[in-house]
């Protein structure tokens, strides 16, 4: 019994039969007097809480209820009519000092002129733990233990509401790890997850208790901080994050280097929305990436103007998709030995009522960011396969042997890409070797293992795979060896200076020799002069495309060019 309490004789009235007042003897039961002290505790209390019932007689009930729950307990027992039952949950302390959750249904009875509170109590600890676990999963990132998107958006909205009555800015910092995908793909997701855990720990260590850290998925994190003195203070915080991101992440006995880029958005306007702030921080992050990574950038009026323009482009894209204004033009690819067209590249355009025919430079970036690029790519795939099937019939007596399409990283990553290609080939009855798929080095760099497997599977059934814009990246030679390729396209930037720069000629010659050694066909892009063509022929290049031969245009223009080339001297092999 707690020290300083009255003895049982002082708190009990022998004329009252306390057990008879308790109706349900199966449940845990108590009787509390008007002084708030226990007058009766049933024997069942010994099992879950470890108390001998007699030791609780005379002890204040509030002394054993968790301090945070005492106010609610008092409120539930104020001005309650006799006989009315009230239920509440609270934490009750056991003999070992730990707390367990109970649900008590209490009513007031009058006995011998005394107002007694009779409670029937259930141990609901396991239920509460399950509820807490569900709430934790609903609000917490399962990998890192930080807040998830749901909590993040709520915290931003709370911070916006508090702007009217607090000083300082509300700042949102959107960050991710630079080239994190390389770690995941080369070392596995276990190492990648450990790096993310280390990053979350570092971020938590550098933030104030009132700040919110959330993970949106992948390697994307967001920090919400209130009461920031000015934008410069937010930039200083972001720069500190960039700085400690440069320190290697220790996982086991190995160090892994992976820098951090940060986008910053600040506001004093409580009328803003959480979605707007997060979008602005995301755009600032994109600029940090574009300007070299490993840095912090703030959202400003330039980005705001760009955002307005991007929104207009996105609306235009949605209308173009709805109104079937996606146009596919075709540029012939010429065999340099025979001079005859052997295939054509499908190039997407948009027919805009206001601005005419739009090239990809006007909409491709927005299409990728908005998620509309897959829908556009699907239209191009459908048109190209259908057109290739038509050419197969009309140009059966010529060397013309198919069509090439460009595949973006987002489309390649789509789980349905491989099947979508097969569906279109089967729908139009096009032999698999009549379709060529071109991917850039950047696409391969960003492609997941499953996406690369999809490419391999397509190549296994005859679809030709090529590396576009070869020579513009840092690891192109490695890609020639690692990935399933049939041809490479030399980027236009090398072809432009062939007639003026011996160095460019040497580089192109080396690319051709290496590609041929690996059994790959070589296609030169952007050929515009006869001199360039002759040099490519002398260097042994197989094929070329460019304005010297034909601009991109409607399918009938390809028909005319093929037919004008005359009878074939032999169809080139699809693969070397």
C-alpha positions in Angstrom: 0.0 0.0 0.0 1.3 3.5 -0.9 2.7 5.3 2.1 0.7 8.0 3.8 -2.8 6.6 3.0 -5.5 5.8 5.5 -5.8 2.2 6.7 -8.6 0.1 5.2 -10.5 0.5 8.4 -10.6 4.2 7.9 -11.9 4.1 4.3 -14.3 1.1 4.5 -17.8 1.2 5.9 -18.5 -2.3 7.3 -22.2 -1.8 6.9 -21.8 -1.8 3.1 -21.6 -5.1 1.2 -19.2 -3.9 -1.6 -19.1 -7.2 -3.6 -22.9 -7.2 -3.9 -22.7 -3.9 -5.6 -20.6 -5.3 -8.4 -22.9 -7.0 -10.9 -20.4 -8.7 -13.2 -18.0 -10.7 -11.1 -16.2 -12.1 -14.2 -14.7 -8.8 -15.2 -12.2 -6.8 -13.2 -14.2 -4.7 -10.8 -13.5 -1.8 -8.4 -15.5 0.5 -6.1 -14.2 4.0 -5.5 -15.5 6.1 -2.6 -16.4 9.8 -2.8 -12.8 10.6 -1.7 -11.4 8.9 -4.9 -9.9 6.0 -3.0 -10.4 2.4 -3.7 -13.0 0.7 -1.3 -13.2 -2.6 -3.1 -10.9 -4.3 -5.7 -11.8 -7.8 -6.9 -9.3 -10.7 -6.6 -8.9 -10.9 -10.4 -6.7 -7.7 -10.3 -3.8 -9.8 -9.2 -3.4 -11.5 -12.5 -2.9 -8.7 -15.1 -1.5 -6.0 -12.8 0.3 -7.9 -10.1 -1.4 -6.1 -7.2 -2.8 -7.9 -4.2 -6.3 -6.4 -4.0 -6.0 -5.7 -0.3 -2.9 -3.5 -0.9 -5.0 -1.2 -3.1 -7.7 -0.5 -0.5 -7.4 3.1 0.5 -5.1 4.1 -2.4 -6.1 7.0 -4.5 -7.3 5.8 -7.9 -5.6 8.8 -9.6 -2.2 7.8 -8.2 -2.4 4.6 -10.3 -3.7 6.2 -13.5 -1.2 7.6 -16.0 -0.8 11.3 -15.3 -1.8 12.1 -18.9 -5.1 10.3 -18.5 -6.1 11.8 -15.1 -7.8 14.9 -16.5 -10.0 12.7 -18.7 -10.8 10.5 -15.7 -11.9 13.5 -13.6 -14.0 14.9 -16.4 -15.9 11.6 -16.8 -16.9 11.6 -13.2 -18.2 15.2 -12.9 -21.9 15.8 -12.7 -22.8 12.3 -13.6 -26.4 11.3 -12.6 -26.8 8.3 -10.4 -27.1 5.0 -12.4 -25.8 6.4 -15.7 -22.9 4.4 -17.1 -19.9 6.1 -18.7 -17.1 4.3 -20.6 -13.5 5.6 -21.0 -10.1 4.2 -21.7 -6.9 5.0 -19.7 -3.6 3.5 -18.7 -3.4 1.8 -15.2 -0.1 1.2 -13.4 0.8 -2.3 -12.4 2.9 -3.4 -9.4 6.0 -3.5 -11.6 5.6 0.2 -12.6 4.5 -0.5 -16.2 1.2 0.7 -17.6 -1.5 -1.3 -19.3 -4.5 0.0 -21.1 -8.0 -0.6 -19.6 -11.5 0.2 -20.7 -13.7 1.0 -17.7 -17.5 1.3 -17.7 -18.4 3.2 -14.5 -21.7 4.2 -12.8 -22.6 5.9 -9.6 -24.5 4.1 -6.9 -25.7 5.4 -3.5 -25.2 3.1 -0.6 -25.8 4.1 3.1 -25.9 7.7 1.9 -22.4 7.4 0.2 -21.8 8.2 -3.4 -19.8 5.3 -4.8 -18.3 4.8 -8.3 -18.6 1.2 -9.4 -16.4 0.2 -12.4 -16.2 -2.9 -14.6 -12.8 -3.0 -16.2 -11.4 -4.8 -19.3 -7.7 -5.1 -20.1 -7.4 -3.8 -23.7 -3.6 -3.5 -23.9 -3.3 -5.9 -26.9 -6.0 -4.1 -28.7 -4.4 -0.7 -28.1 -1.1 -2.0 -29.3 -2.6 -3.2 -32.5 -4.4 0.1 -33.0 -1.1 1.9 -32.4 0.7 -0.3 -34.8 -1.9 0.4 -37.5 -1.7 4.1 -36.9 2.1 3.9 -37.0 2.0 2.1 -40.4 -0.5 4.7 -41.7 1.6 7.7 -40.8 5.2 6.4 -41.0 7.6 5.3 -43.7 8.2 1.6 -43.2 11.9 1.7 -44.1 13.2 4.7 -42.3 10.6 5.3 -39.6 10.2 9.0 -40.5 6.8 10.6 -41.5 5.1 9.6 -44.8 3.4 11.7 -47.4 0.1 11.8 -45.4 1.7 13.3 -42.3 3.9 15.6 -44.5 0.9 17.2 -46.2 -0.8 17.7 -42.9 2.3 19.3 -41.3 2.6 21.7 -44.2 -1.0 22.7 -43.9 -0.7 23.2 -40.2 2.4 25.4 -40.7 0.5 27.5 -43.3 -2.4 28.0 -40.8 0.1 29.1 -38.1 1.7 31.7 -40.4 -0.9 34.3 -39.3 0.0 34.1 -35.7 3.7 33.3 -35.7 6.8 35.1 -37.1 9.1 33.8 -39.8 8.7 31.8 -43.0 7.5 28.4 -43.6 10.1 26.5 -45.6 9.8 23.2 -47.6 13.1 21.5 -48.6 12.7 18.7 -51.2 15.8 16.6 -51.6 17.1 13.3 -53.0 20.4 11.4 -53.5 22.2 12.0 -56.7 22.6 8.9 -58.9 21.1 6.7 -56.2 19.9 4.3 -58.8 23.5 3.3 -59.6 23.8 2.0 -56.0 20.6 0.1 -56.2 21.3 -1.5 -59.5 25.0 -2.3 -59.0 25.0 -3.2 -55.3 21.4 -4.3 -54.6 18.4 -2.9 -52.8 19.7 -4.0 -49.4 22.7 -1.7 -49.6 20.5 1.0 -51.1 18.1 0.7 -48.2 20.9 1.0 -45.7 22.1 4.2 -47.4 18.6 5.6 -47.1 18.5 4.7 -43.4 21.9 6.5 -42.9 20.6 9.5 -44.7 17.4 9.6 -42.6 19.6 9.4 -39.4 21.8 12.3 -40.6 18.8 14.5 -41.5 17.1 13.8 -38.2 20.3 14.7 -36.3 20.6 18.1 -38.1 16.9 19.1 -37.6 15.1 20.8 -34.7 12.6 18.7 -32.8 9.7 20.8 -34.2 10.8 20.2 -37.8 9.2 17.4 -39.9 11.2 14.9 -41.9 9.2 12.8 -44.4 10.1 10.2 -47.0 8.0 10.3 -50.2 9.4 7.1 -51.6 12.6 6.0 -53.3 15.4 8.4 -52.3 13.1 11.4 -52.0 12.8 13.2 -48.7 11.1 16.4 -47.6 11.8 18.7 -44.7 9.2 21.1 -43.3 10.5 23.8 -41.0 8.6 26.8 -39.4 9.7 30.1 -38.0 12.6 30.5 -40.5 14.0 34.0 -40.2 14.3 34.5 -44.0 15.0 32.7 -47.2 18.8 33.0 -46.6 18.4 30.9 -43.4 16.5 28.2 -45.4 19.3 28.2 -48.0 21.9 27.8 -45.2 20.1 24.8 -43.8 19.9 23.3 -47.3 23.6 23.9 -47.9 24.4 22.2 -44.6 22.4 19.2 -45.8 24.3 19.2 -49.1 27.6 19.4 -47.1 27.0 16.4 -44.9 25.6 14.5 -47.9 29.2 14.7 -49.3 30.4 12.5 -46.4 30.5 8.8 -47.3 27.7 6.6 -46.0 29.2 3.8 -43.9 27.4 0.5 -44.4 29.2 -2.4 -42.7 32.8 -2.1 -43.6 32.3 -0.2 -46.8 31.9 3.5 -47.6 29.5 4.6 -50.3 29.5 8.1 -51.8 26.2 9.6 -52.9 25.7 13.4 -52.9 22.5 15.2 -52.2 20.6 17.9 -54.2 18.0 20.1 -52.5 15.1 22.3 -53.8 13.8 25.1 -51.5 10.4 26.8 -51.4 9.4 29.4 -48.8 6.3 31.4 -48.1 4.7 33.9 -45.7 1.3 33.5 -47.3 -1.1 31.4 -45.3 -3.4 31.1 -48.3 -1.0 28.9 -50.2 -1.6 25.1 -50.4 0.7 22.3 -49.4 0.5 20.9 -52.9 1.8 24.3 -54.4 4.7 24.5 -52.0 5.7 20.9 -52.5 5.5 21.4 -56.3 7.7 24.6 -56.1 10.3 22.8 -54.0 10.3 19.9 -56.5 10.9 22.3 -59.4 13.7 23.9 -57.5 15.2 20.4 -57.0 15.0 19.8 -60.8 17.0 22.9 -61.4 19.6 21.8 -58.8 19.9 18.6 -60.8 20.1 20.3 -64.1 22.8 22.6 -62.9 25.1 19.8 -61.9 23.7 18.1 -58.7 25.3 18.3 -55.3 23.8 21.7 -54.6 20.7 23.6 -53.3 18.5 25.8 -55.4 15.5 28.1 -54.4 12.2 28.5 -56.2 12.0 32.0 -57.7 10.1 34.1 -60.2 12.0 32.6 -63.1 10.8 29.1 -62.1 7.3 30.4 -61.5 7.2 31.8 -65.0 8.5 28.5 -66.3 5.9 26.7 -64.2 3.1 28.7 -65.8 4.5 27.9 -69.2 4.8 24.2 -68.4 1.2 24.1 -67.2 0.1 25.6 -70.5 2.1 22.9 -72.4 0.7 20.2 -70.2 -2.9 21.3 -71.0 -2.0 21.5 -74.7 -0.6 17.9 -74.5 -3.8 16.6 -72.9 -5.9 18.2 -75.6 -3.7 16.8 -78.3 -4.1 13.3 -76.9 -7.8 13.7 -76.5 -8.3 15.1 -80.0 -5.9 12.7 -81.7 -3.5 15.4 -82.8 -0.3 13.3 -82.2 1.4 13.2 -85.6 4.1 10.7 -86.5 6.6 11.7 -89.2 9.2 9.4 -90.8 12.8 10.1 -91.8 14.4 7.6 -94.1 17.6 5.8 -93.1 19.9 5.2 -96.1 22.3 2.4 -96.9 25.5 4.2 -97.7 26.8 1.6 -100.2 23.6 1.3 -102.3 22.1 4.7 -101.6 18.7 3.1 -101.1 16.4 3.6 -98.1 16.4 0.6 -95.8 14.2 1.8 -92.9 12.8 4.9 -91.4 12.8 6.5 -88.0 9.4 7.4 -86.4 9.5 11.0 -85.0 6.7 12.4 -82.9 5.1 15.8 -83.6 2.0 17.6 -82.3 -0.3 19.5 -84.6 -1.3 22.5 -82.6 -4.2 24.7 -83.9 -2.5 27.9 -82.7 1.2 27.2 -83.3 1.2 24.6 -86.1 3.5 21.6 -86.1 5.4 21.3 -82.8 8.7 19.4 -82.5 9.6 17.4 -79.4 11.8 20.2 -78.0 8.6 22.2 -77.4 6.9 19.5 -75.3 9.0 16.4 -74.5 10.3 17.5 -71.1 6.9 18.5 -69.9 5.4 15.3 -71.2 7.9 13.3 -69.2 7.4 15.3 -66.0 3.6 15.2 -66.2 3.5 11.4 -66.9 1.9 11.9 -70.4 5.0 10.6 -72.2 3.9 6.9 -72.0 0.6 7.7 -73.7 2.4 9.6 -76.4 4.9 6.8 -76.9 2.1 4.3 -77.1 0.5 6.3 -79.9 3.9 6.4 -81.8 4.4 2.7 -81.3 0.9 1.9 -82.6 1.3 4.2 -85.7 4.8 3.0 -86.5 4.0 -0.7 -86.4 0.8 -0.1 -88.4 2.8 1.9 -91.0 5.6 -0.7 -91.1 3.1 -3.4 -91.9 1.6 -1.3 -94.7 5.1 -0.6 -96.1 5.9 -4.3 -95.9 3.0 -4.9 -98.4 3.6 -1.9 -100.7 7.4 -2.0 -100.8 7.8 -5.8 -100.7 10.0 -5.7 -103.8 12.5 -3.2 -102.3 15.3 -3.2 -99.7 13.0 -1.3 -97.3 12.9 -3.4 -94.1 11.2 -1.7 -91.2 10.8 1.2 -88.8 12.7 2.5 -85.8 11.0 4.0 -82.7 12.6 5.9 -79.8 11.8 4.6 -76.3 12.1 6.9 -73.3 13.1 5.9 -69.8 9.6 6.3 -68.4 8.1 4.1 -71.1 10.8 1.4 -70.8 10.2 1.3 -67.0 6.5 0.7 -67.5 5.7 -2.8 -66.5 3.5 -3.3 -69.6 6.1 -2.1 -72.1 7.3 -5.5 -73.3 3.8 -6.9 -73.7 2.6 -3.7 -75.4 5.2 -4.1 -78.1 4.3 -7.7 -78.6 0.6 -6.8 -78.8 1.1 -4.3 -81.5 3.4 -6.6 -83.6 0.8 -9.4 -83.4 -2.1 -7.0 -84.1 -0.7 -5.9 -87.4 1.1 -9.1 -88.3 4.5 -7.4 -88.5 7.6 -9.7 -88.4 9.5 -8.9 -85.3 12.7 -8.1 -87.2 10.9 -5.2 -88.9 10.8 -3.2 -85.7 13.8 -1.4 -84.3 13.9 0.1 -80.8 16.3 3.0 -80.1 17.4 3.9 -76.6 19.8 6.6 -75.4 22.6 6.1 -73.0 20.7 8.1 -70.4 17.7 5.8 -70.8 19.9 2.7 -70.2 21.5 4.4 -67.2 18.1 5.0 -65.6 16.6 1.6 -66.6 15.9 -1.0 -63.9 17.1 -4.5 -64.2 13.6 -5.6 -65.1 13.5 -3.1 -67.9 16.8 -4.3 -69.3 15.5 -7.9 -69.1 12.4 -6.7 -71.1 14.8 -5.4 -73.8 16.7 -8.6 -73.9 13.5 -10.6 -74.2 12.4 -8.4 -77.2 15.7 -8.9 -78.9 15.5 -12.6 -78.3 12.3 -12.7 -80.4 13.9 -10.7 -83.2 13.3 -7.0 -82.4 16.4 -5.0 -83.1 17.8 -2.8 -80.3 20.0 0.2 -81.0 21.9 2.8 -78.9 20.9 6.3 -80.0 23.1 9.5 -79.7 26.2 7.3 -79.2 29.3 9.2 -78.0 27.5 11.9 -76.0 27.7 10.1 -72.6 30.6 9.0 -70.4 30.1 5.2 -70.5 29.1 4.5 -74.0 31.9 1.9 -74.7 30.8 -0.1 -71.7 27.2 -0.1 -72.9 28.3 -1.5 -76.3 29.6 -4.6 -74.4 27.0 -4.9 -71.6 23.6 -4.4 -73.3 21.8 -6.4 -76.0 22.4 -4.2 -79.1 22.2 -4.6 -82.9 23.2 -1.2 -84.0 24.6 2.2 -82.8 23.8 5.7 -84.0 26.7 8.2 -84.1 25.4 11.5 -82.7 25.1 14.4 -85.0 27.6 16.5 -83.0 30.4 14.2 -84.3 29.2 14.3 -87.9 28.9 18.1 -88.0 32.7 18.7 -87.9 33.8 15.7 -90.0 35.0 17.9 -92.8 36.9 20.4 -90.6 38.3 18.5 -87.6 40.6 15.5 -88.1 40.0 14.6 -84.5 36.3 14.1 -85.1 37.1 12.0 -88.1 39.4 9.8 -86.0 36.8 9.4 -83.3 34.1 8.4 -85.7 36.5 6.0 -87.4 37.3 4.4 -84.1 33.6 4.1 -83.2 32.9 2.4 -86.5 35.8 -0.1 -86.2 34.9 -0.9 -82.6 31.2 -1.4 -83.4 32.0 -3.6 -86.4 34.3 -5.7 -84.1 31.3 -6.2 -81.9 29.0 -7.2 -84.8 27.0 -3.9 -84.7 25.6 -1.9 -87.6 26.6 1.8 -87.5 24.2 4.6 -88.5 25.4 8.2 -88.7 22.8 10.9 -87.8 22.5 14.5 -89.1 24.3 14.0 -92.4 23.8 17.3 -94.3 26.6 17.5 -96.9 28.1 15.4 -99.6 31.5 15.8 -98.0 30.2 14.3 -94.7 28.7 11.4 -96.6 31.9 10.6 -98.5 34.0 10.6 -95.3 31.5 8.2 -93.7 31.6 5.9 -96.7 35.4 6.0 -96.6 35.4 5.2 -92.9 33.1 2.2 -93.5 29.9 3.5 -92.0 26.9 1.4 -92.9 23.9 3.7 -92.9 23.0 7.4 -92.5 20.1 9.8 -92.1 19.9 13.5 -92.4 18.7 16.4 -94.5 21.1 15.5 -97.3 18.9 12.5 -98.0 15.4 13.6 -96.7 13.7 15.6 -94.0 11.1 13.9 -91.9 7.7 13.8 -93.4 4.5 11.9 -94.1 4.7 8.2 -95.0 3.9 8.8 -98.7 7.2 10.8 -98.9 9.1 7.7 -97.8 7.2 5.7 -100.4 8.3 8.1 -103.2 11.9 8.0 -102.0 12.1 4.2 -101.9 10.4 3.8 -105.3 12.7 6.5 -106.9 15.7 4.5 -105.7 14.9 1.8 -108.2 15.3 -2.0 -108.1 17.3 -3.5 -105.2 20.7 -5.1 -105.6 20.2 -7.2 -102.5 18.6 -6.7 -99.1 21.1 -6.0 -96.3 21.2 -8.4 -93.4 19.2 -7.3 -90.4 22.1 -8.4 -88.2 25.7 -8.9 -88.6 
